[in-house]
Amino acid sequence: MTRDANRQVPETTAIKTVFGRARTYLGYGVFSFLMVFAWVFGGNADANFYRYWGELTPTTGIIVKVVETNTEINEETVWANVYEYTDEEGYTYVRDAFTTGWSFSVAETVKVKYVTDSPEFAQVEGASNSFFGSWALLFYLPPLIGIFFIKSGISQGLIDLQLLKNGKIVKSKLVAKKATSVVINDRIVYEMQFEYSSGKEKHRRTLNTSHPEKFEDDVHEYLIFDPSEPEKAQLVDDLSANVSVTKNGGLKLDSSLSVAVFLMPLLLVGPHLWYLISLF
C-alpha cells in the first residue's frame, strides 16, 4: 500500500484492471451473439460475386440432381440444383445453383455463364451460387459493435493501469447527476459529474452508470488523476480491479486472480476463433 507515484502493481491486479471492465465483458457477449448470425447467413452468402464483373462466356448446362435443403427464406424452401457444364477447352464442371420456393427439374437444360479466365466459377441464370445472395455478407458487420466495446474497454483499462502506477489520489465531489435515455437491464443509466482539484485548477470527471448508488455512499469519492494531464482521471470505485484507499491516503491493491478475465474471452470468443481456423 502506498500513496506516491511509481507504485508497484501486482500482475494479477494489472490484468484485472486492463481486461476486467464491464464494457469489455459486454463486448465479448455482443460479439459472440452476433457472430452466430454472421456464420449462419454470411457464411452461406455468395462471396464470389465480384468474379462475375469481368468477361463471361455463355454456355448451357444440364441439371443432374435436385436436393431439398433444410434452409428456408421467408418460409420458402431453398433448393440445391446440381448441374454440369463444359467450357471451351472441353473440361466438365459440376456445381450447385440455389433457388428459393421452386427448383429446376432433373435433365432440364439451363443457361450458364462462366468466368472466361476461371471457368470453374459459373452462375445459372435465375439462380444463386449460395443459399443466400451476396447481401448476406452484411451480417459480418454487426459483430464489429462488440469489437468496438472490447477495444474501448481495454483502452480505458490501459489508462486505468497507468493511473494506478503513477496517479495522484484526491477526493472528488458529486456536483451533477441526470438520468439519460439509456436503460440497461431495466435500470436507468445516469450521467454523473465529479469535481476535483489538481492543485492549480478544478476539473470534472464524467461517469455514466446504471448503479449510481455505488458512487453516492460517501460524501466524497476518491479519484486518481495524472499529475501531468490532470483531466485524465478515474474514480477509484470505477476501477475494474478491487482497489481501496487506506486511512493514510494510500492505495490497497487486491492481488487475487480473477477467473472471469480469462473465462469470458475463452467461452465467448474462443469458439468463433476455433471455427474460423477450422475453415482453412
Backbone bond lengths (Angstrom), bond angles and torsions (degrees), N, CA, C in turn:
res aa  C-N    CA-C-N  psi(-1)  N-CA   C-N-CA  omega(-1)  CA-C   N-CA-C  phi
1 M - - - 1.458 - - 1.529 108.07 -
2 T 1.326 115.72 136.66 1.459 120.23 -175.88 1.514 109.72 -156.58
3 R 1.320 115.55 164.82 1.462 118.54 -178.20 1.515 111.73 -123.07
4 D 1.317 118.75 -4.75 1.457 121.41 -178.14 1.521 111.42 -101.07
5 A 1.341 113.81 173.98 1.455 119.54 179.38 1.521 110.43 -70.94
6 N 1.336 115.84 177.20 1.460 122.51 -178.19 1.524 111.11 59.23
7 R 1.317 116.40 43.58 1.456 121.27 177.87 1.520 110.02 -72.56
8 Q 1.283 116.50 149.05 1.453 122.24 174.20 1.527 107.91 -90.86
9 V 1.321 116.68 114.68 1.459 121.62 -178.87 1.525 109.21 -103.33
10 P 1.316 118.31 120.55 1.475 120.91 179.11 1.532 110.71 -55.75
11 E 1.328 116.37 148.26 1.464 120.56 -177.86 1.527 112.07 -58.95
12 T 1.327 115.85 -40.52 1.475 118.88 -179.34 1.531 110.93 -63.93
13 T 1.339 116.54 -38.07 1.463 120.73 177.69 1.521 109.99 -67.45
14 A 1.334 116.20 -39.71 1.463 120.68 179.54 1.524 110.94 -62.87
15 I 1.321 116.06 -42.98 1.473 120.70 -179.86 1.524 110.21 -63.53
16 K 1.323 116.43 -45.46 1.469 120.64 179.17 1.528 110.67 -63.28
17 T 1.326 116.81 -38.87 1.461 120.80 -179.12 1.523 111.59 -65.17
18 V 1.326 116.46 -43.37 1.472 120.95 -176.12 1.521 112.25 -77.00
19 F 1.337 116.95 -43.71 1.467 119.94 -171.55 1.529 114.41 -107.21
20 G 1.319 117.93 0.63 1.460 119.39 -172.08 1.516 116.56 -102.67
21 R 1.321 117.98 12.37 1.470 119.01 -179.42 1.528 110.54 -72.38
22 A 1.329 116.07 147.08 1.467 121.36 -179.87 1.520 111.18 -59.68
23 R 1.319 115.96 -33.39 1.464 120.61 179.25 1.525 111.12 -62.64
24 T 1.318 115.91 -37.37 1.466 120.39 178.41 1.519 110.61 -68.40
25 Y 1.339 116.65 -44.00 1.467 120.65 177.73 1.527 110.75 -61.15
26 L 1.330 116.38 -39.86 1.461 120.30 177.52 1.516 109.86 -61.60
27 G 1.320 116.25 -40.70 1.460 120.44 178.98 1.515 112.47 -61.30
28 Y 1.341 116.38 -41.57 1.464 119.75 176.91 1.523 110.57 -58.41
29 G 1.347 115.91 -45.68 1.464 120.27 -177.86 1.509 112.50 -65.48
30 V 1.339 116.85 -45.54 1.469 120.98 -179.92 1.522 110.34 -62.98
31 F 1.321 116.77 -45.17 1.462 120.81 179.79 1.521 111.23 -60.65
32 S 1.334 116.55 -47.23 1.461 120.90 -177.45 1.527 111.32 -62.51
33 F 1.341 116.85 -43.89 1.461 121.16 -178.35 1.524 111.45 -65.06
34 L 1.323 116.75 -47.57 1.462 120.15 -176.21 1.528 112.44 -72.76
35 M 1.338 117.39 -25.98 1.462 119.68 179.04 1.521 111.61 -68.73
36 V 1.331 117.89 -24.83 1.463 120.50 176.16 1.531 109.52 -59.67
37 F 1.328 117.04 -44.60 1.461 121.44 178.43 1.524 111.07 -70.00
38 A 1.331 116.26 -33.35 1.462 119.63 178.62 1.523 110.89 -63.66
39 W 1.347 116.57 -43.77 1.464 119.28 179.42 1.523 111.40 -67.84
40 V 1.335 116.87 -41.19 1.468 120.68 -176.33 1.522 111.36 -68.12
41 F 1.324 116.30 -48.16 1.468 120.08 -175.89 1.534 111.70 -93.13
42 G 1.322 116.51 -53.51 1.459 119.10 179.93 1.509 112.91 -63.63
43 G 1.352 115.98 -34.90 1.461 119.58 179.84 1.510 113.48 -70.13
44 N 1.332 117.25 -16.35 1.462 121.52 178.13 1.524 111.30 -114.23
45 A 1.329 115.57 24.79 1.464 120.91 178.36 1.525 109.81 -92.99
46 D 1.307 115.75 161.31 1.458 121.14 177.45 1.526 108.13 -78.97
47 A 1.332 115.91 98.02 1.460 120.84 -177.03 1.522 112.60 -89.06
48 N 1.321 117.80 -1.50 1.468 121.13 -178.57 1.525 112.44 -106.81
49 F 1.327 116.01 17.72 1.462 119.65 -176.82 1.525 112.55 -57.99
50 Y 1.342 117.15 -32.92 1.461 121.13 -176.87 1.526 112.33 -65.70
51 R 1.335 116.80 -22.30 1.467 119.71 -178.57 1.527 111.94 -67.87
52 Y 1.318 116.53 -22.71 1.458 119.96 -175.74 1.519 112.91 -91.51
53 W 1.336 115.88 12.66 1.456 119.62 176.10 1.529 110.95 -84.69
54 G 1.340 116.15 -14.79 1.452 120.27 -178.03 1.520 112.62 -91.17
55 E 1.318 116.21 -153.06 1.468 121.61 -177.55 1.533 109.98 -77.20
56 L 1.330 115.51 130.09 1.458 122.41 -179.84 1.520 110.37 -118.64
57 T 1.326 114.56 146.07 1.465 120.42 177.93 1.524 109.06 -112.29
58 P 1.335 117.60 123.48 1.470 120.06 179.90 1.524 112.11 -79.82
59 T 1.307 115.75 145.86 1.461 121.61 175.42 1.531 107.36 -158.11
60 T 1.299 116.34 -173.40 1.464 119.96 176.68 1.523 108.94 -121.06
61 G 1.318 114.65 153.18 1.459 120.53 177.81 1.507 109.08 -132.11
62 I 1.306 115.65 174.40 1.459 120.15 179.57 1.524 110.04 -132.88
63 I 1.318 115.90 136.30 1.458 121.20 178.92 1.528 109.52 -75.48
64 V 1.329 115.75 124.59 1.471 119.69 -178.06 1.530 112.25 -108.51
65 K 1.347 116.71 -15.72 1.459 119.35 -179.02 1.527 109.48 -163.09
66 V 1.316 116.84 144.45 1.463 122.06 176.96 1.529 108.21 -126.73
67 V 1.335 116.46 126.29 1.463 121.38 -176.38 1.525 109.84 -123.94
68 E 1.331 116.37 130.66 1.463 121.24 174.77 1.529 108.44 -84.79
69 T 1.329 116.79 118.88 1.465 120.70 -178.38 1.532 110.63 -86.04
70 N 1.326 115.09 174.27 1.468 120.44 177.79 1.528 112.10 -90.88
71 T 1.332 115.80 6.66 1.462 120.82 -177.09 1.524 110.90 -96.83
72 E 1.339 114.84 140.10 1.461 120.63 176.40 1.528 109.81 -128.42
73 I 1.326 115.60 143.79 1.461 121.96 174.46 1.524 106.91 -124.67
74 N 1.330 116.03 119.17 1.470 120.73 -176.13 1.531 110.84 54.18
75 E 1.337 114.35 43.14 1.471 122.84 177.51 1.528 113.03 64.35
76 E 1.310 117.34 18.90 1.464 121.56 175.72 1.523 109.19 -114.62
77 T 1.310 116.62 134.97 1.469 122.17 -176.21 1.517 111.94 -69.10
78 V 1.329 114.59 140.66 1.460 120.80 174.76 1.528 108.04 -94.39
79 W 1.320 116.05 129.90 1.465 122.11 -178.63 1.522 110.39 -109.49
80 A 1.346 114.98 139.93 1.467 121.03 174.66 1.528 107.92 -101.55
81 N 1.329 115.92 117.61 1.460 121.93 -179.14 1.526 108.72 -106.63
82 V 1.311 116.66 108.53 1.460 121.62 -178.50 1.530 108.55 -83.47
83 Y 1.342 115.59 127.97 1.472 119.29 -177.39 1.526 111.12 -134.94
84 E 1.328 114.06 158.26 1.459 121.80 176.41 1.525 109.85 -117.99
85 Y 1.326 115.45 146.45 1.463 119.85 173.82 1.525 108.05 -150.38
86 T 1.313 116.28 160.87 1.463 122.40 -177.24 1.520 109.42 -124.66
87 D 1.354 116.65 133.99 1.462 119.44 179.78 1.528 110.67 -85.85
88 E 1.318 116.99 -177.44 1.467 121.88 -176.38 1.520 112.34 -66.50
89 E 1.328 117.40 -20.96 1.462 120.84 179.88 1.527 111.51 -86.85
90 G 1.311 117.12 -4.67 1.462 120.62 178.38 1.516 114.62 92.11
91 Y 1.357 116.61 6.84 1.461 120.03 178.39 1.529 109.71 -84.09
92 T 1.333 115.09 137.66 1.466 120.27 -179.05 1.526 110.41 -102.33
93 Y 1.312 115.92 138.50 1.462 122.55 -179.00 1.521 109.47 -124.76
94 V 1.326 115.57 147.88 1.467 121.74 176.57 1.523 107.54 -120.56
95 R 1.316 115.30 122.69 1.456 120.11 -176.99 1.532 110.77 -135.74
96 D 1.338 116.53 170.72 1.462 122.57 177.11 1.523 110.11 -108.91
97 A 1.309 115.29 140.35 1.461 122.14 172.33 1.524 106.85 -124.46
98 F 1.329 116.48 132.54 1.470 120.46 -174.10 1.530 110.87 -108.25
99 T 1.324 114.77 136.79 1.462 121.77 176.71 1.525 108.92 -129.93
100 T 1.314 116.49 153.04 1.471 121.40 -178.53 1.522 110.42 -117.45
101 G 1.335 114.90 123.72 1.464 119.92 178.01 1.514 114.97 84.53
102 W 1.298 117.12 -6.81 1.466 121.64 178.58 1.530 108.34 -159.57
103 S 1.319 116.79 169.39 1.466 120.86 179.72 1.525 110.13 -146.39
104 F 1.305 114.87 163.51 1.462 120.65 172.24 1.524 108.07 -78.29
105 S 1.304 117.02 176.50 1.464 122.18 177.42 1.516 109.63 -110.76
106 V 1.318 116.36 147.20 1.463 120.48 177.18 1.529 109.14 -58.92
107 A 1.331 116.25 136.10 1.472 125.36 -178.47 1.528 112.51 79.09
108 E 1.332 117.16 1.92 1.465 120.00 177.75 1.527 110.32 -74.85
109 T 1.319 115.67 140.06 1.458 121.48 178.02 1.527 109.72 -86.76
110 V 1.330 116.83 134.12 1.464 121.39 -178.74 1.526 110.17 -126.77
111 K 1.323 114.80 155.34 1.459 120.43 177.42 1.524 109.47 -85.64
112 V 1.317 115.71 128.30 1.462 121.93 -176.27 1.522 109.83 -124.00
113 K 1.330 116.00 143.04 1.461 121.87 171.21 1.517 107.10 -127.32
114 Y 1.340 116.66 125.61 1.461 119.36 178.11 1.516 109.70 -117.37
115 V 1.336 114.98 157.04 1.463 121.23 -179.93 1.520 107.88 -69.09
116 T 1.314 116.31 122.05 1.468 121.46 -174.21 1.519 112.84 -55.26
117 D 1.324 117.49 -44.17 1.468 121.02 -178.61 1.523 112.92 -83.83
118 S 1.332 117.49 -17.04 1.470 122.14 179.26 1.522 108.53 -137.74
119 P 1.344 117.53 76.34 1.471 121.69 -173.18 1.531 114.97 -62.70
120 E 1.333 116.94 -10.88 1.468 118.76 177.78 1.536 111.55 -72.30
121 F 1.329 115.97 -13.37 1.466 120.80 176.58 1.519 108.76 -102.72
122 A 1.324 114.89 119.65 1.465 119.58 -177.32 1.513 110.62 -144.77
123 Q 1.323 115.52 165.78 1.453 121.05 176.33 1.515 110.20 -143.41
124 V 1.327 114.42 144.15 1.460 121.15 179.29 1.522 108.65 -96.67
125 E 1.293 115.77 135.78 1.462 120.22 179.80 1.527 110.29 -61.06
126 G 1.327 116.02 127.36 1.463 121.05 179.49 1.508 115.14 85.94
127 A 1.330 118.00 3.95 1.462 121.72 -178.77 1.527 110.03 -131.29
128 S 1.338 114.91 168.14 1.460 121.21 179.89 1.518 109.92 -109.85
129 N 1.307 116.28 158.38 1.463 120.90 179.29 1.524 112.95 -87.62
130 S 1.317 117.16 -1.31 1.463 120.43 178.91 1.523 108.80 -151.39
131 F 1.349 115.49 176.42 1.460 119.22 -179.81 1.526 110.73 -56.57
132 F 1.334 115.24 -41.54 1.455 120.90 -178.49 1.516 109.59 -122.20
133 G 1.325 116.42 156.46 1.452 120.77 177.61 1.518 111.36 -71.49
134 S 1.320 116.08 178.65 1.462 120.94 -178.54 1.525 112.03 -62.87
135 W 1.340 117.57 -19.52 1.467 121.09 179.10 1.530 112.02 -59.03
136 A 1.341 116.12 -27.90 1.464 119.96 -177.22 1.531 112.20 -68.27
137 L 1.337 117.44 -14.13 1.468 120.07 176.80 1.525 110.91 -64.76
138 L 1.321 116.44 -19.32 1.466 120.63 178.39 1.524 112.03 -64.08
139 F 1.331 117.39 -17.62 1.465 120.21 179.48 1.529 111.66 -68.92
140 Y 1.343 117.15 -11.91 1.457 119.51 176.46 1.534 111.74 -79.95
141 L 1.327 117.41 -10.65 1.465 120.12 -178.26 1.537 113.90 -79.45
142 P 1.354 119.81 -44.69 1.474 119.31 -178.42 1.530 115.64 -53.52
143 P 1.361 119.93 -36.96 1.470 118.37 179.37 1.523 113.42 -59.96
144 L 1.338 117.15 -17.91 1.460 119.89 177.64 1.520 111.20 -63.58
145 I 1.335 116.74 -23.00 1.470 120.49 176.18 1.528 109.02 -61.74
146 G 1.343 116.05 -44.42 1.459 120.72 178.31 1.511 111.48 -63.07
147 I 1.340 116.58 -41.96 1.461 120.49 179.32 1.523 110.20 -63.15
148 F 1.337 116.37 -36.69 1.467 120.15 177.90 1.527 110.35 -61.64
149 F 1.338 116.93 -44.93 1.466 120.40 179.13 1.528 110.77 -63.54
150 I 1.329 116.60 -41.83 1.472 120.36 179.71 1.525 110.28 -61.88
151 K 1.337 116.01 -48.17 1.462 120.73 -179.90 1.530 110.95 -61.95
152 S 1.330 116.10 -42.99 1.460 120.21 -179.54 1.528 110.94 -63.98
153 G 1.340 116.37 -42.86 1.455 120.47 -179.82 1.517 112.88 -64.65
154 I 1.323 116.24 -43.87 1.469 119.90 179.90 1.521 111.12 -68.14
155 S 1.341 116.92 -38.35 1.469 120.33 178.41 1.525 110.26 -60.88
156 Q 1.344 116.49 -43.47 1.463 119.96 177.63 1.517 110.34 -66.66
157 G 1.331 116.93 -36.04 1.454 120.70 178.07 1.517 112.28 -62.87
158 L 1.326 117.24 -37.69 1.468 121.01 177.99 1.529 110.73 -66.21
159 I 1.338 115.72 -38.80 1.470 119.45 176.56 1.524 110.04 -64.79
160 D 1.334 116.04 -43.00 1.469 120.44 179.36 1.527 111.32 -60.25
161 L 1.330 116.05 -39.25 1.464 119.98 -179.15 1.526 110.61 -64.14
162 Q 1.320 117.03 -41.92 1.457 120.00 178.72 1.522 111.24 -65.25
163 L 1.336 115.53 -35.44 1.463 118.92 176.98 1.528 111.19 -67.32
164 L 1.321 116.49 -37.84 1.465 119.60 177.17 1.523 111.03 -62.43
165 K 1.318 115.82 -36.79 1.455 120.06 -177.24 1.524 112.49 -78.11
166 N 1.315 116.91 -39.66 1.465 119.50 -171.26 1.521 115.45 -127.38
167 G 1.338 118.24 -0.16 1.457 120.58 -175.07 1.524 114.65 -76.37
168 K 1.308 114.51 160.33 1.455 121.92 178.12 1.520 108.74 -103.71
169 I 1.340 116.39 137.13 1.461 121.62 -176.46 1.529 110.03 -92.84
170 V 1.338 115.88 128.27 1.467 120.65 176.52 1.527 108.59 -140.16
171 K 1.317 114.98 168.80 1.461 120.00 174.97 1.529 109.12 -93.81
172 S 1.327 115.42 141.57 1.459 120.39 177.31 1.527 109.07 -122.23
173 K 1.307 115.50 161.78 1.461 120.41 -177.73 1.525 110.23 -127.71
174 L 1.319 116.48 136.16 1.464 121.57 177.45 1.527 108.58 -71.26
175 V 1.346 115.98 119.17 1.465 120.10 -177.21 1.524 112.69 -115.64
176 A 1.325 117.42 -13.54 1.465 119.56 179.79 1.516 109.78 -155.80
177 K 1.317 114.72 143.41 1.462 120.87 178.94 1.523 108.71 -152.20
178 K 1.335 115.81 129.33 1.457 119.13 177.69 1.525 110.28 -147.74
179 A 1.314 114.86 147.77 1.459 120.61 179.48 1.530 109.79 -77.32
180 T 1.328 117.10 140.68 1.463 121.46 175.32 1.529 108.59 -100.53
181 S 1.304 115.88 179.88 1.469 120.67 179.03 1.519 112.32 -87.42
182 V 1.338 116.60 1.94 1.468 121.64 -177.42 1.530 109.69 -90.24
183 V 1.336 115.89 137.18 1.456 121.80 177.33 1.529 108.87 -127.99
184 I 1.314 117.55 128.22 1.467 122.71 179.53 1.524 108.50 -123.16
185 N 1.332 115.84 121.06 1.471 120.91 -178.65 1.531 111.73 52.04
186 D 1.333 115.13 46.28 1.469 122.71 178.78 1.526 113.20 65.20
187 R 1.327 116.50 17.06 1.463 120.11 177.88 1.523 109.29 -117.60
188 I 1.333 115.43 134.07 1.461 120.59 179.47 1.530 109.99 -71.80
189 V 1.316 116.38 137.45 1.457 121.25 175.67 1.528 108.42 -88.77
190 Y 1.329 115.75 128.50 1.458 121.69 -178.79 1.529 110.36 -107.64
191 E 1.313 114.72 144.61 1.457 120.40 171.98 1.516 107.37 -97.61
192 M 1.324 116.55 121.08 1.460 121.60 -177.21 1.529 109.29 -120.53
193 Q 1.318 115.91 136.81 1.456 120.77 179.27 1.529 109.69 -117.29
194 F 1.327 114.33 128.14 1.465 120.66 179.83 1.526 108.96 -114.77
195 E 1.317 115.45 132.95 1.469 120.62 -179.61 1.529 109.68 -101.86
196 Y 1.325 115.51 138.74 1.465 120.71 178.51 1.524 108.80 -146.31
197 S 1.309 115.45 162.73 1.459 121.17 -178.50 1.525 110.41 -114.50
198 S 1.334 115.36 135.54 1.467 120.39 176.92 1.521 111.15 -92.78
199 G 1.338 115.33 2.24 1.462 119.96 -178.66 1.510 111.26 107.84
200 K 1.333 116.55 -38.20 1.457 121.45 -179.68 1.523 112.20 -103.03
201 E 1.303 116.12 -34.15 1.459 120.61 -179.42 1.525 109.80 -152.62
202 K 1.333 114.39 169.29 1.450 120.05 -179.92 1.523 110.91 -97.20
203 H 1.334 114.77 148.68 1.465 121.43 -179.49 1.520 108.70 -134.71
204 R 1.324 114.86 167.33 1.459 119.93 176.99 1.522 110.83 -129.46
205 R 1.305 113.83 140.35 1.463 121.42 176.02 1.534 107.15 -114.08
206 T 1.348 116.64 121.86 1.459 121.30 -179.72 1.522 109.80 -97.78
207 L 1.307 114.96 135.47 1.465 121.14 -177.53 1.516 109.62 -132.64
208 N 1.327 117.46 134.95 1.466 122.89 174.16 1.521 108.25 -109.46
209 T 1.315 116.50 124.04 1.463 120.06 -177.24 1.516 111.34 -150.66
210 S 1.325 115.34 149.48 1.470 120.90 175.13 1.530 110.18 -95.49
211 H 1.326 116.86 2.51 1.463 122.45 177.96 1.531 109.12 -127.08
212 P 1.316 116.97 67.29 1.465 119.80 -177.68 1.524 113.61 -62.91
213 E 1.346 116.16 -25.99 1.467 119.04 -178.47 1.524 111.99 -61.47
214 K 1.316 116.04 -24.21 1.464 120.62 -179.92 1.526 110.95 -65.10
215 F 1.327 116.20 -24.59 1.468 120.96 -176.40 1.529 112.30 -112.26
216 E 1.334 116.02 15.55 1.457 120.41 -179.92 1.531 112.31 -124.22
217 D 1.336 115.82 9.52 1.467 118.67 -176.00 1.523 112.71 -80.91
218 D 1.349 117.61 -12.21 1.462 121.49 178.66 1.525 109.60 -128.36
219 V 1.312 115.45 156.24 1.465 119.98 177.56 1.514 110.47 -61.98
220 H 1.329 115.47 -41.15 1.458 121.60 177.23 1.525 109.55 -121.85
221 E 1.322 116.01 144.90 1.452 121.51 176.58 1.532 108.71 -109.26
222 Y 1.327 115.88 131.95 1.458 118.86 178.77 1.529 110.21 -72.03
223 L 1.322 113.88 143.92 1.461 120.92 -176.61 1.524 108.55 -140.86
224 I 1.326 116.58 148.19 1.463 121.86 176.68 1.528 108.16 -115.45
225 F 1.327 116.67 130.35 1.474 119.31 178.14 1.521 110.37 -130.24
226 D 1.305 114.63 160.38 1.463 121.91 -180.00 1.526 108.37 -86.26
227 P 1.326 119.23 116.30 1.470 121.36 -178.81 1.525 113.30 -57.29
228 S 1.339 117.33 -31.52 1.466 120.24 -179.53 1.533 111.61 -81.48
229 E 1.325 116.88 -23.60 1.464 122.67 175.94 1.530 107.72 -136.66
230 P 1.311 117.87 79.80 1.472 122.10 -172.78 1.526 114.71 -56.84
231 E 1.338 117.25 -25.93 1.465 119.23 179.66 1.526 112.14 -73.48
232 K 1.315 116.53 -12.53 1.466 121.21 176.96 1.528 107.41 -89.90
233 A 1.344 115.67 106.34 1.462 119.56 -173.30 1.521 110.74 -147.45
234 Q 1.340 114.76 164.33 1.459 121.00 177.95 1.525 109.49 -150.21
235 L 1.329 115.80 137.01 1.456 120.31 175.14 1.525 109.26 -71.58
236 V 1.309 116.42 137.81 1.464 120.64 -178.50 1.527 110.48 -59.40
237 D 1.327 116.92 -40.27 1.467 120.47 -178.48 1.523 112.53 -71.04
238 D 1.336 117.67 -9.94 1.465 120.65 179.76 1.521 112.15 -100.32
239 L 1.321 116.99 2.45 1.463 120.22 176.69 1.527 108.95 -74.23
240 S 1.316 116.64 144.11 1.464 119.71 -178.71 1.522 111.93 -75.15
241 A 1.338 117.20 -26.32 1.462 120.65 175.89 1.525 109.10 -82.22
242 N 1.311 116.13 158.14 1.460 121.17 179.72 1.526 108.91 -81.05
243 V 1.328 115.07 98.25 1.468 121.29 -176.98 1.519 108.82 -124.77
244 S 1.321 116.25 139.18 1.463 120.69 177.82 1.523 109.30 -137.65
245 V 1.332 114.42 160.32 1.467 120.57 179.70 1.521 109.05 -101.83
246 T 1.312 116.10 130.79 1.467 121.03 -178.62 1.524 111.08 -80.97
247 K 1.314 116.28 172.48 1.459 121.18 -178.67 1.522 112.50 -63.03
248 N 1.335 116.94 -30.78 1.461 119.19 -179.53 1.536 112.52 -89.93
249 G 1.339 116.24 11.18 1.465 120.19 174.61 1.504 115.12 86.77
250 G 1.321 118.29 11.62 1.458 120.87 177.18 1.519 111.32 -94.83
251 L 1.309 115.88 -178.66 1.463 121.36 179.85 1.520 110.60 -107.87
252 K 1.312 115.32 137.50 1.450 121.71 173.31 1.518 106.82 -109.86
253 L 1.330 116.48 115.97 1.460 122.18 -175.41 1.522 110.40 -103.12
254 D 1.311 116.06 123.44 1.464 121.10 177.68 1.527 108.57 -82.12
255 S 1.322 116.02 118.99 1.469 120.18 -176.18 1.526 113.18 -96.09
256 S 1.331 117.86 12.09 1.469 119.71 179.81 1.528 110.48 -66.71
257 L 1.313 115.94 150.04 1.463 121.96 -176.96 1.524 110.14 -82.31
258 S 1.326 115.65 135.46 1.464 121.25 177.87 1.526 109.12 -100.43
259 V 1.331 116.42 112.11 1.463 121.23 -178.89 1.523 111.63 -66.12
260 A 1.343 117.09 -33.40 1.463 121.18 -176.75 1.520 112.18 -60.90
261 V 1.330 117.17 -32.23 1.464 120.94 -179.86 1.520 110.72 -58.85
262 F 1.322 116.98 -34.25 1.460 120.91 -179.30 1.528 112.01 -92.88
263 L 1.330 116.58 -35.44 1.464 119.88 -176.41 1.525 113.04 -71.58
264 M 1.331 117.89 -38.41 1.462 121.09 -176.30 1.529 112.00 -57.87
265 P 1.336 119.36 -55.22 1.470 118.27 178.94 1.521 112.46 -67.55
266 L 1.334 116.86 -32.57 1.465 119.89 -179.21 1.522 111.21 -65.56
267 L 1.332 116.91 -44.18 1.461 121.17 -176.44 1.526 112.94 -80.85
268 L 1.324 117.16 -34.35 1.459 120.22 -173.97 1.525 114.05 -96.05
269 V 1.319 117.57 -35.91 1.464 120.76 -177.59 1.525 111.22 -101.88
270 G 1.332 116.27 -33.18 1.467 120.86 -177.56 1.517 114.99 -51.66
271 P 1.344 119.36 -49.62 1.473 120.32 -179.14 1.525 113.26 -58.50
272 H 1.314 117.16 -34.92 1.465 120.31 -179.68 1.532 110.66 -71.55
273 L 1.328 116.55 -38.60 1.468 119.54 176.48 1.525 110.41 -65.64
274 W 1.340 115.64 -40.73 1.463 119.38 178.23 1.531 110.21 -61.42
275 Y 1.322 117.30 -43.59 1.460 121.18 -179.64 1.533 110.54 -64.46
276 L 1.335 116.37 -40.76 1.455 120.46 179.46 1.517 111.09 -61.68
277 I 1.341 116.59 -44.81 1.467 120.75 179.53 1.530 110.77 -63.80
278 S 1.345 116.28 -36.05 1.473 120.04 -178.81 1.525 112.89 -66.41
279 L 1.328 116.80 -17.31 1.468 119.93 -179.39 1.533 112.02 -77.24
280 F 1.326 116.07 -17.22 1.464 119.23 -177.47 1.524 111.37 -98.59
